[in-house]
Amino acid sequence: MALFVLAALRAGPLRFHQLRDAVDGISEKMLSQTLRTLDRDGLVTRTVEPTKPPQVTYALTPLGRQGASYLCDLIHWIGTNTPAILEAQQRYDAEE
């Protein structure tokens, strides 16, 4: 799930509920755990606005932006090469 969160934050900072909506199928508990891990790893920053209730925004750090860039390149490569990958799988399965 962390990869999907990084990809979602690549467009810019998001609040918790925006991230939950952007990452299809992630539970609030899993998102919270993932964000905590990414914050600990130095890939995401957590900014709390002193309002009532507090507003929390998540954004990529420079290290997180670099990783997300590579990740999005990989996602694009997979999308572009999916037909060749599927064809290779079919050839392999036919030989088995």
MODELLER restraints for C-alpha pairs under 7 A, 6 or more apart:
rsr = mdl.restraints
at = mdl.atoms
rsr.add(forms.Gaussian(group=physical.xy_distance, feature=features.Distance(at['CA:2:A'], at['CA:34:A']), mean=5.85, stdev=0.5))
rsr.add(forms.Gaussian(group=physical.xy_distance, feature=features.Distance(at['CA:4:A'], at['CA:23:A']), mean=6.27, stdev=0.5))
rsr.add(forms.Gaussian(group=physical.xy_distance, feature=features.Distance(at['CA:5:A'], at['CA:23:A']), mean=6.61, stdev=0.5))
rsr.add(forms.Gaussian(group=physical.xy_distance, feature=features.Distance(at['CA:6:A'], at['CA:68:A']), mean=5.59, stdev=0.5))
rsr.add(forms.Gaussian(group=physical.xy_distance, feature=features.Distance(at['CA:7:A'], at['CA:68:A']), mean=5.72, stdev=0.5))
rsr.add(forms.Gaussian(group=physical.xy_distance, feature=features.Distance(at['CA:7:A'], at['CA:72:A']), mean=6.63, stdev=0.5))
rsr.add(forms.Gaussian(group=physical.xy_distance, feature=features.Distance(at['CA:8:A'], at['CA:19:A']), mean=6.97, stdev=0.5))
rsr.add(forms.Gaussian(group=physical.xy_distance, feature=features.Distance(at['CA:8:A'], at['CA:22:A']), mean=6.39, stdev=0.5))
rsr.add(forms.Gaussian(group=physical.xy_distance, feature=features.Distance(at['CA:9:A'], at['CA:59:A']), mean=6.20, stdev=0.5))
rsr.add(forms.Gaussian(group=physical.xy_distance, feature=features.Distance(at['CA:9:A'], at['CA:60:A']), mean=6.36, stdev=0.5))
rsr.add(forms.Gaussian(group=physical.xy_distance, feature=features.Distance(at['CA:10:A'], at['CA:65:A']), mean=6.58, stdev=0.5))
rsr.add(forms.Gaussian(group=physical.xy_distance, feature=features.Distance(at['CA:10:A'], at['CA:68:A']), mean=6.35, stdev=0.5))
rsr.add(forms.Gaussian(group=physical.xy_distance, feature=features.Distance(at['CA:12:A'], at['CA:59:A']), mean=6.47, stdev=0.5))
rsr.add(forms.Gaussian(group=physical.xy_distance, feature=features.Distance(at['CA:13:A'], at['CA:57:A']), mean=6.38, stdev=0.5))
rsr.add(forms.Gaussian(group=physical.xy_distance, feature=features.Distance(at['CA:13:A'], at['CA:58:A']), mean=5.44, stdev=0.5))
rsr.add(forms.Gaussian(group=physical.xy_distance, feature=features.Distance(at['CA:13:A'], at['CA:59:A']), mean=4.33, stdev=0.5))
rsr.add(forms.Gaussian(group=physical.xy_distance, feature=features.Distance(at['CA:14:A'], at['CA:57:A']), mean=5.54, stdev=0.5))
rsr.add(forms.Gaussian(group=physical.xy_distance, feature=features.Distance(at['CA:14:A'], at['CA:58:A']), mean=5.45, stdev=0.5))
rsr.add(forms.Gaussian(group=physical.xy_distance, feature=features.Distance(at['CA:14:A'], at['CA:59:A']), mean=6.65, stdev=0.5))
rsr.add(forms.Gaussian(group=physical.xy_distance, feature=features.Distance(at['CA:15:A'], at['CA:56:A']), mean=5.95, stdev=0.5))
rsr.add(forms.Gaussian(group=physical.xy_distance, feature=features.Distance(at['CA:15:A'], at['CA:57:A']), mean=4.49, stdev=0.5))
rsr.add(forms.Gaussian(group=physical.xy_distance, feature=features.Distance(at['CA:15:A'], at['CA:58:A']), mean=6.10, stdev=0.5))
rsr.add(forms.Gaussian(group=physical.xy_distance, feature=features.Distance(at['CA:16:A'], at['CA:56:A']), mean=6.93, stdev=0.5))
rsr.add(forms.Gaussian(group=physical.xy_distance, feature=features.Distance(at['CA:16:A'], at['CA:57:A']), mean=6.81, stdev=0.5))
rsr.add(forms.Gaussian(group=physical.xy_distance, feature=features.Distance(at['CA:20:A'], at['CA:26:A']), mean=6.47, stdev=0.5))
rsr.add(forms.Gaussian(group=physical.xy_distance, feature=features.Distance(at['CA:20:A'], at['CA:28:A']), mean=6.79, stdev=0.5))
rsr.add(forms.Gaussian(group=physical.xy_distance, feature=features.Distance(at['CA:20:A'], at['CA:31:A']), mean=6.88, stdev=0.5))
rsr.add(forms.Gaussian(group=physical.xy_distance, feature=features.Distance(at['CA:38:A'], at['CA:44:A']), mean=5.47, stdev=0.5))
rsr.add(forms.Gaussian(group=physical.xy_distance, feature=features.Distance(at['CA:39:A'], at['CA:45:A']), mean=5.72, stdev=0.5))
rsr.add(forms.Gaussian(group=physical.xy_distance, feature=features.Distance(at['CA:42:A'], at['CA:61:A']), mean=6.88, stdev=0.5))
rsr.add(forms.Gaussian(group=physical.xy_distance, feature=features.Distance(at['CA:43:A'], at['CA:60:A']), mean=5.85, stdev=0.5))
rsr.add(forms.Gaussian(group=physical.xy_distance, feature=features.Distance(at['CA:43:A'], at['CA:61:A']), mean=5.31, stdev=0.5))
rsr.add(forms.Gaussian(group=physical.xy_distance, feature=features.Distance(at['CA:43:A'], at['CA:63:A']), mean=5.69, stdev=0.5))
rsr.add(forms.Gaussian(group=physical.xy_distance, feature=features.Distance(at['CA:43:A'], at['CA:64:A']), mean=4.01, stdev=0.5))
rsr.add(forms.Gaussian(group=physical.xy_distance, feature=features.Distance(at['CA:44:A'], at['CA:58:A']), mean=6.51, stdev=0.5))
rsr.add(forms.Gaussian(group=physical.xy_distance, feature=features.Distance(at['CA:44:A'], at['CA:59:A']), mean=5.48, stdev=0.5))
rsr.add(forms.Gaussian(group=physical.xy_distance, feature=features.Distance(at['CA:44:A'], at['CA:60:A']), mean=4.46, stdev=0.5))
rsr.add(forms.Gaussian(group=physical.xy_distance, feature=features.Distance(at['CA:44:A'], at['CA:61:A']), mean=5.31, stdev=0.5))
rsr.add(forms.Gaussian(group=physical.xy_distance, feature=features.Distance(at['CA:44:A'], at['CA:64:A']), mean=6.24, stdev=0.5))
rsr.add(forms.Gaussian(group=physical.xy_distance, feature=features.Distance(at['CA:45:A'], at['CA:58:A']), mean=5.62, stdev=0.5))
rsr.add(forms.Gaussian(group=physical.xy_distance, feature=features.Distance(at['CA:45:A'], at['CA:59:A']), mean=5.35, stdev=0.5))
rsr.add(forms.Gaussian(group=physical.xy_distance, feature=features.Distance(at['CA:45:A'], at['CA:60:A']), mean=6.19, stdev=0.5))
rsr.add(forms.Gaussian(group=physical.xy_distance, feature=features.Distance(at['CA:45:A'], at['CA:61:A']), mean=6.24, stdev=0.5))
rsr.add(forms.Gaussian(group=physical.xy_distance, feature=features.Distance(at['CA:46:A'], at['CA:56:A']), mean=6.68, stdev=0.5))
rsr.add(forms.Gaussian(group=physical.xy_distance, feature=features.Distance(at['CA:46:A'], at['CA:57:A']), mean=5.84, stdev=0.5))
rsr.add(forms.Gaussian(group=physical.xy_distance, feature=features.Distance(at['CA:46:A'], at['CA:58:A']), mean=4.80, stdev=0.5))
rsr.add(forms.Gaussian(group=physical.xy_distance, feature=features.Distance(at['CA:46:A'], at['CA:59:A']), mean=6.86, stdev=0.5))
rsr.add(forms.Gaussian(group=physical.xy_distance, feature=features.Distance(at['CA:47:A'], at['CA:56:A']), mean=5.53, stdev=0.5))
rsr.add(forms.Gaussian(group=physical.xy_distance, feature=features.Distance(at['CA:47:A'], at['CA:57:A']), mean=5.18, stdev=0.5))
rsr.add(forms.Gaussian(group=physical.xy_distance, feature=features.Distance(at['CA:47:A'], at['CA:58:A']), mean=6.40, stdev=0.5))
rsr.add(forms.Gaussian(group=physical.xy_distance, feature=features.Distance(at['CA:48:A'], at['CA:54:A']), mean=6.34, stdev=0.5))
rsr.add(forms.Gaussian(group=physical.xy_distance, feature=features.Distance(at['CA:48:A'], at['CA:55:A']), mean=5.66, stdev=0.5))
rsr.add(forms.Gaussian(group=physical.xy_distance, feature=features.Distance(at['CA:48:A'], at['CA:56:A']), mean=4.47, stdev=0.5))
rsr.add(forms.Gaussian(group=physical.xy_distance, feature=features.Distance(at['CA:48:A'], at['CA:57:A']), mean=6.55, stdev=0.5))
rsr.add(forms.Gaussian(group=physical.xy_distance, feature=features.Distance(at['CA:49:A'], at['CA:55:A']), mean=5.05, stdev=0.5))
rsr.add(forms.Gaussian(group=physical.xy_distance, feature=features.Distance(at['CA:49:A'], at['CA:56:A']), mean=6.26, stdev=0.5))
